[in-house]
Structure formats: C-alpha cells, structure tokens
Amino acid sequence: MSMLLVQALNGLQFGVLLFLVAAGLSLVFGVMDLINLAHGVQYMLGAYVAATLGVWTGSFWLGALLALPVALLVGLALEWLVFRHLYRRDHLSQVLATFGVILTVDEATRALWGSAPQTVLEPSGLTGGPMGGVEIVAGLIYPTYRLVIIGVGIVVPLLLWFLVERTRAGMLVRAGATHPAMVSALGVDIRRLFTVVFAFGAMLAGFAGALASPIFPVAPGMGDTVLILCFVVIVIGGVGSIRGAFIAALLVGLLDSVGRAMLPDLLRLLLDPSSARQTGAALASMLVYIVMAAILFFRPAGLFPGGRSA
C-alpha cells in the first residue's frame, strides 16, 4: 500500500507536468487548428533556461521565474518566423514544418549546452521535515518539492479556467476559435489574438520544463516523449477542452506511474519472476495507448469534447 500511495503521488505529479504542456498544445490546436509537433521543444528550452539561470542567479526559483518570459519571447519569435505562415496550410505542411523546427532547435540546444544531460538540484528552502520530505503516513516520507508541483497542478488549472471562461480575453479566444471571421469583423485583430494564444501556450510548456528540471535529466530531445503523451492527453480529454486536458493528464500520469511500478508484481501471480518482469514492462509501456484506444472506441471525440473551442 505504501508503494501504491507513492506511485499514485508520482502519477499526480507527472500528470500535472503533462497538463501544463498539453493545455497550451490543446489551446493552440483548438483555437488555431495548428498541429504543432514542436511544442515539446518549449518544454525542453524551459528546463535548460531554468537550469542555466538558476546557476547564474544562485536561486532555482528565480531561474524558474525568469524562464517564463524567456519561453514567452521564444514562442513569439517562433510564431513570427514560422508558425504564422502555416495557419492557412494543410495539416501535412504543418507537421513537416514543425518537425523541421524540432530538428533545428535540438541541434541548437546541443551546440549551446552540449549533449551531456544536466542535473538540477531540488531548490533550497524545501528541506523541512525528516530527510527533506513530508511524512504522508507513518514511515512514508515524500519529497516536499514534488508536493509543491502537485499544488501547482491545483492552482494553474483553476486560473486557466477562470481566464478562459470568465474574462473578456477568454471570451475572445473562444469566439475566435469558432467564428474567426465574425470576431475579425467586430474589430478584433485575429492574428494578434492567435499570436498571444501561441505565446501563452509556449510559456506554459516552458514553465512545465522549469518545474521538471530537478526531477528529470535535462537533455536534448527531452520534450519528445512528453509531446507524444500530451497528444494522448488531448485525444483522451477532447480537443480544445481545458477540463478534458486536466482530467486526461492526471489519468495518463497515474496509469503510466502506477502501471510501470505495479504490473510486474501483479503478473508474478501468473508468471515466473523473469517473464513477469519482461511482460509487465512491455504492457506498462502500452497501457496508456490501450486506454486511449478504448476511450476512442466508445467516445471518438474524447471525454469532454470542446470542438474548436477552449
């Protein structure tokens, strides 16, 4: 039970990071109908910038905060240089162009920071309690920093929901997603609106990378695996739905973490230890995609379909 609880918390923490990346990706696809395979590089750049600025400033938190405007500016630059020329192109052109962005940014990252993974220490100031963690139950200590990430996963979705559903800017985003010509006729610069949405999504992905840098090795291409899972999140939750992205991200995070930890042990009830370990590892890596296929079979539009709206 202790292992199950730890893996469940790890799954929630991983799900929060997935949501931060998937939310921006869902907004970009739902509002702009743009397939952006390069969204994962924003996650990677956020991790690298936070790690570098954290060393320069001597504070992880200051480095993570400074990574937000950097990710925003990089998003604006990419939108201006590449993505605004793809809005009226077909999806195949978008896939090819954004894949080219992935290759270019990955090589630029290797040139700037090298190919060796970088390790970022967990921020100071979160060392309260025994062994720098919080005692969840008797004898079970969980790292404080991971609990902070879970807390962020509660605050950020609420802020996003309020921004999209209860503000004038959110109203324009929702209207621009479904009736861009009408919104433009009312005097709203729809291209500027798309630019803001894209840059905001890039900032969310960079923020996720900054939070993930003390947990996962910071290396070129680290956003590729996350991007694949984020597309799974969007498919399960429903395109353009913030609520769907949040619930699907937590579901995917829990399935991935708990499945990898528990499936081999469960299969030992039926198989010998060696076969159970190999079979469990294979099934755990496929579990998320099996669940996605099952959900698509019963609900092709996802759990909370939003159409092309947020």
VEXDREN-2710 file (C-alpha; in Angstrom, 1 decimal):
% VEXDREN-2710
k/r/px/py/pz
1/MET/0.0/0.0/0.0
2/SER/2.9/2.4/0.7
3/MET/4.3/1.7/-2.7
4/LEU/0.9/2.2/-4.3
5/LEU/0.5/5.6/-2.5
6/VAL/4.0/6.8/-3.6
7/GLN/3.4/5.8/-7.2
8/ALA/-0.1/7.5/-7.1
9/LEU/1.6/10.7/-5.9
10/ASN/4.3/10.3/-8.6
11/GLY/1.5/9.9/-11.1
12/LEU/-0.3/13.0/-10.0
13/GLN/3.0/15.0/-10.2
14/PHE/3.7/13.7/-13.7
15/GLY/0.1/14.4/-14.7
16/VAL/0.5/18.0/-13.6
17/LEU/3.5/18.4/-15.8
18/LEU/1.7/16.8/-18.7
19/PHE/-1.3/19.1/-18.2
20/LEU/0.9/22.3/-18.3
21/VAL/2.3/21.2/-21.7
22/ALA/-1.0/19.7/-23.0
23/ALA/-3.1/22.7/-22.0
24/GLY/-1.0/25.1/-24.3
25/LEU/-1.0/22.5/-27.1
26/SER/-4.8/22.0/-26.8
27/LEU/-5.4/25.7/-26.9
28/VAL/-3.2/26.1/-30.0
29/PHE/-4.8/23.2/-31.8
30/GLY/-8.3/24.1/-30.6
31/VAL/-8.2/27.8/-31.4
32/MET/-5.8/27.9/-34.4
33/ASP/-6.3/24.4/-35.9
34/LEU/-2.5/24.1/-35.9
35/ILE/-0.7/20.8/-35.4
36/ASN/2.4/21.9/-33.6
37/LEU/4.9/19.0/-33.2
38/ALA/7.5/21.5/-32.0
39/HIS/5.6/22.2/-28.8
40/GLY/7.8/19.8/-26.9
41/VAL/10.9/22.0/-27.6
42/GLN/9.4/24.7/-25.5
43/TYR/9.3/22.3/-22.6
44/MET/13.0/21.4/-23.2
45/LEU/14.0/25.1/-23.5
46/GLY/12.2/25.9/-20.3
47/ALA/14.2/23.3/-18.5
48/TYR/17.5/24.4/-19.9
49/VAL/16.9/28.1/-19.3
50/ALA/15.7/27.5/-15.7
51/ALA/18.8/25.3/-15.1
52/THR/21.2/27.9/-16.6
53/LEU/19.6/31.0/-14.9
54/GLY/19.3/29.1/-11.6
55/VAL/23.1/28.7/-11.6
56/TRP/23.7/32.3/-12.7
57/THR/21.4/33.7/-10.0
58/GLY/22.1/31.2/-7.3
59/SER/18.3/30.6/-6.9
60/PHE/16.3/27.9/-8.6
61/TRP/13.0/29.8/-8.0
62/LEU/14.4/33.0/-9.6
63/GLY/15.7/31.0/-12.5
64/ALA/12.3/29.3/-13.0
65/LEU/10.5/32.6/-12.9
66/LEU/12.9/34.2/-15.4
67/ALA/12.4/31.2/-17.6
68/LEU/8.7/32.2/-18.1
69/PRO/9.4/35.5/-20.0
70/VAL/12.2/33.8/-22.0
71/ALA/9.8/31.0/-23.0
72/LEU/7.2/33.6/-23.9
73/LEU/9.7/35.5/-26.1
74/VAL/10.9/32.3/-27.8
75/GLY/7.3/31.4/-28.5
76/LEU/6.7/34.9/-30.0
77/ALA/9.8/34.6/-32.2
78/LEU/8.8/31.1/-33.5
79/GLU/5.3/32.3/-34.2
80/TRP/6.5/35.3/-36.1
81/LEU/9.2/33.4/-38.0
82/VAL/7.5/30.1/-38.7
83/PHE/4.0/29.4/-37.5
84/ARG/2.1/32.4/-38.7
85/HIS/2.9/31.2/-42.2
86/LEU/1.3/27.8/-41.6
87/TYR/-2.2/28.8/-40.4
88/ARG/-3.7/28.5/-43.8
89/ARG/-1.7/25.5/-44.9
90/ASP/-2.9/21.9/-44.7
91/HIS/-2.0/19.7/-41.7
92/LEU/0.7/17.8/-43.6
93/SER/2.6/21.0/-44.3
94/GLN/2.2/21.9/-40.6
95/VAL/3.6/18.5/-39.5
96/LEU/6.6/18.8/-41.8
97/ALA/7.4/22.4/-40.9
98/THR/7.1/21.8/-37.1
99/PHE/9.2/18.7/-37.4
100/GLY/11.9/20.8/-39.0
101/VAL/11.7/23.2/-36.1
102/ILE/12.3/20.2/-33.7
103/LEU/15.4/19.2/-35.6
104/THR/16.7/22.8/-35.7
105/VAL/16.1/23.6/-32.0
106/ASP/17.5/20.2/-30.9
107/GLU/20.7/20.8/-32.7
108/ALA/20.9/24.4/-31.5
109/THR/20.5/23.1/-27.9
110/ARG/23.4/20.7/-28.4
111/ALA/25.5/23.5/-29.8
112/LEU/24.8/25.8/-26.8
113/TRP/24.6/23.3/-23.9
114/GLY/26.2/20.1/-25.2
115/SER/24.8/16.6/-25.5
116/ALA/25.5/15.5/-21.9
117/PRO/22.5/15.5/-19.6
118/GLN/22.5/18.2/-16.9
119/THR/21.4/17.6/-13.4
120/VAL/19.5/20.3/-11.4
121/LEU/19.3/20.1/-7.7
122/GLU/16.0/20.5/-5.9
123/PRO/15.5/24.1/-4.7
124/SER/16.7/25.0/-1.3
125/GLY/14.0/26.1/1.2
126/LEU/12.1/22.8/0.8
127/THR/14.1/20.8/3.2
128/GLY/11.7/20.9/6.1
129/GLY/10.7/17.6/7.8
130/PRO/12.8/14.4/8.0
131/MET/15.1/13.8/5.0
132/GLY/13.8/16.9/3.2
133/GLY/10.3/15.5/2.8
134/VAL/6.8/15.3/4.4
135/GLU/5.6/12.3/6.3
136/ILE/2.4/11.3/4.5
137/VAL/1.6/8.3/6.7
138/ALA/3.6/6.7/9.4
139/GLY/7.0/5.7/7.9
140/LEU/6.3/7.1/4.5
141/ILE/8.2/10.3/3.6
142/TYR/7.5/12.0/0.3
143/PRO/9.7/14.8/-1.2
144/THR/8.4/18.3/-0.5
145/TYR/9.2/19.6/-3.9
146/ARG/7.0/17.0/-5.6
147/LEU/4.1/18.0/-3.4
148/VAL/4.7/21.6/-4.4
149/ILE/4.3/20.6/-8.1
150/ILE/1.0/18.8/-7.2
151/GLY/-0.1/22.0/-5.5
152/VAL/0.8/24.0/-8.7
153/GLY/-1.4/21.5/-10.5
154/ILE/-4.4/22.6/-8.5
155/VAL/-3.8/26.4/-8.8
156/VAL/-2.9/26.6/-12.5
157/PRO/-6.0/24.8/-13.9
158/LEU/-8.2/27.0/-11.8
159/LEU/-6.5/30.1/-13.1
160/LEU/-6.7/28.8/-16.7
161/TRP/-10.4/28.0/-16.3
162/PHE/-11.1/31.5/-14.9
163/LEU/-9.1/33.1/-17.6
164/VAL/-10.8/31.2/-20.4
165/GLU/-14.4/31.2/-19.1
166/ARG/-14.7/34.4/-17.0
167/THR/-12.7/37.1/-18.7
168/ARG/-13.1/39.2/-21.9
169/ALA/-9.8/37.8/-23.2
170/GLY/-11.1/34.3/-22.8
171/MET/-14.3/35.2/-24.5
172/LEU/-12.4/36.5/-27.5
173/VAL/-10.3/33.3/-27.6
174/ARG/-13.4/31.1/-27.5
175/ALA/-15.2/33.2/-30.1
176/GLY/-12.1/33.3/-32.3
177/ALA/-11.9/29.5/-32.2
178/THR/-15.4/29.0/-33.6
179/HIS/-16.1/32.2/-35.6
180/PRO/-12.8/33.9/-36.5
181/ALA/-14.4/35.9/-39.4
182/MET/-17.1/37.3/-37.2
183/VAL/-14.6/38.3/-34.5
184/SER/-12.4/40.0/-37.0
185/ALA/-15.4/41.9/-38.4
186/LEU/-16.1/43.2/-35.0
187/GLY/-12.7/44.9/-35.0
188/VAL/-10.5/42.3/-33.2
189/ASP/-7.1/41.7/-34.7
190/ILE/-7.5/37.9/-35.0
191/ARG/-3.8/37.4/-36.0
192/ARG/-2.7/39.2/-32.8
193/LEU/-5.1/37.1/-30.8
194/PHE/-3.6/33.9/-32.3
195/THR/-0.1/35.2/-31.6
196/VAL/-1.0/35.8/-27.9
197/VAL/-2.5/32.3/-27.6
198/PHE/0.5/30.7/-29.2
199/ALA/3.0/32.6/-26.9
200/PHE/0.9/31.8/-23.8
201/GLY/0.9/28.1/-24.7
202/ALA/4.7/28.2/-25.2
203/MET/5.1/29.9/-21.8
204/LEU/3.0/27.1/-20.1
205/ALA/5.3/24.5/-21.7
206/GLY/8.4/26.3/-20.6
207/PHE/7.0/26.5/-17.1
208/ALA/6.5/22.8/-17.1
209/GLY/10.1/22.2/-18.2
210/ALA/11.4/24.5/-15.5
211/LEU/9.4/22.6/-12.8
212/ALA/10.6/19.3/-14.3
213/SER/14.3/20.1/-14.4
214/PRO/15.1/19.0/-10.8
215/ILE/13.2/15.7/-11.4
216/PHE/14.2/14.5/-14.9
217/PRO/17.6/14.8/-16.6
218/VAL/17.8/18.0/-18.7
219/ALA/18.9/16.8/-22.1
220/PRO/18.3/17.5/-25.8
221/GLY/15.2/15.8/-27.1
222/MET/13.7/15.5/-23.6
223/GLY/10.4/17.0/-24.9
224/ASP/9.8/14.4/-27.5
225/THR/8.4/11.7/-25.1
226/VAL/6.4/14.3/-23.3
227/LEU/4.9/15.6/-26.5
228/ILE/3.7/12.1/-27.5
229/LEU/1.9/11.7/-24.2
230/CYS/0.5/15.2/-24.5
231/PHE/-1.2/14.3/-27.8
232/VAL/-2.6/11.2/-26.0
233/VAL/-3.9/13.6/-23.3
234/ILE/-5.6/15.8/-25.9
235/VAL/-7.1/12.8/-27.7
236/ILE/-8.5/11.4/-24.5
237/GLY/-9.7/14.7/-23.0
238/GLY/-11.1/16.2/-26.2
239/VAL/-9.5/18.8/-28.5
240/GLY/-9.7/22.3/-27.2
241/SER/-11.0/21.4/-23.7
242/ILE/-9.0/22.6/-20.7
243/ARG/-11.1/20.5/-18.3
244/GLY/-10.6/17.4/-20.6
245/ALA/-6.9/18.1/-20.7
246/PHE/-6.6/18.3/-16.9
247/ILE/-8.6/15.1/-16.2
248/ALA/-6.9/13.2/-19.0
249/ALA/-3.4/14.3/-17.9
250/LEU/-4.0/13.1/-14.4
251/LEU/-5.4/9.8/-15.8
252/VAL/-2.3/9.3/-18.1
253/GLY/0.1/10.2/-15.3
254/LEU/-1.5/7.7/-12.9
255/LEU/-1.6/5.0/-15.5
256/ASP/2.0/5.5/-16.5
257/SER/3.4/5.6/-13.0
258/VAL/1.3/3.0/-11.3
259/GLY/1.4/0.7/-14.2
260/ARG/5.1/0.7/-14.5
261/ALA/5.5/0.0/-10.8
262/MET/2.7/-2.5/-10.1
263/LEU/2.1/-4.5/-13.3
264/PRO/5.3/-6.7/-12.9
265/ASP/4.3/-7.5/-9.4
266/LEU/0.7/-8.4/-10.3
267/LEU/1.9/-10.6/-13.2
268/ARG/4.0/-12.6/-10.8
269/LEU/0.8/-14.2/-9.6
270/LEU/0.5/-15.8/-13.0
271/LEU/4.1/-16.0/-14.4
272/ASP/7.6/-16.7/-13.2
273/PRO/9.5/-13.6/-12.0
274/SER/11.6/-13.2/-15.1
275/SER/8.7/-13.4/-17.5
276/ALA/6.5/-11.2/-15.2
277/ARG/9.2/-8.5/-15.3
278/GLN/9.6/-8.5/-19.0
279/THR/5.9/-8.8/-19.8
280/GLY/4.9/-6.2/-17.2
281/ALA/7.4/-3.7/-18.6
282/ALA/6.0/-4.2/-22.1
283/LEU/2.4/-4.0/-21.0
284/ALA/3.1/-0.9/-18.8
285/SER/4.6/1.0/-21.8
286/MET/1.5/0.2/-23.8
287/LEU/-1.1/0.7/-21.1
288/VAL/-1.8/4.4/-21.8
289/TYR/-2.3/3.7/-25.5
290/ILE/-4.6/0.8/-24.8
291/VAL/-6.8/3.0/-22.7
292/MET/-6.7/5.7/-25.3
293/ALA/-7.9/3.2/-28.0
294/ALA/-10.7/2.0/-25.7
295/ILE/-11.9/5.6/-25.0
296/LEU/-11.8/6.5/-28.7
297/PHE/-13.8/3.4/-29.4
298/PHE/-16.7/4.5/-27.1
299/ARG/-16.2/8.3/-27.3
300/PRO/-14.4/9.2/-30.6
301/ALA/-14.4/12.9/-29.7
302/GLY/-12.8/12.4/-26.3
303/LEU/-14.2/12.5/-22.7
304/PHE/-15.0/16.2/-22.8
305/PRO/-15.2/17.3/-26.5
306/GLY/-14.8/21.0/-27.0
307/GLY/-14.7/21.2/-30.7
308/ARG/-12.5/24.0/-31.8
309/SER/-13.2/25.9/-28.5
310/ALA/-11.4/26.2/-25.2
END
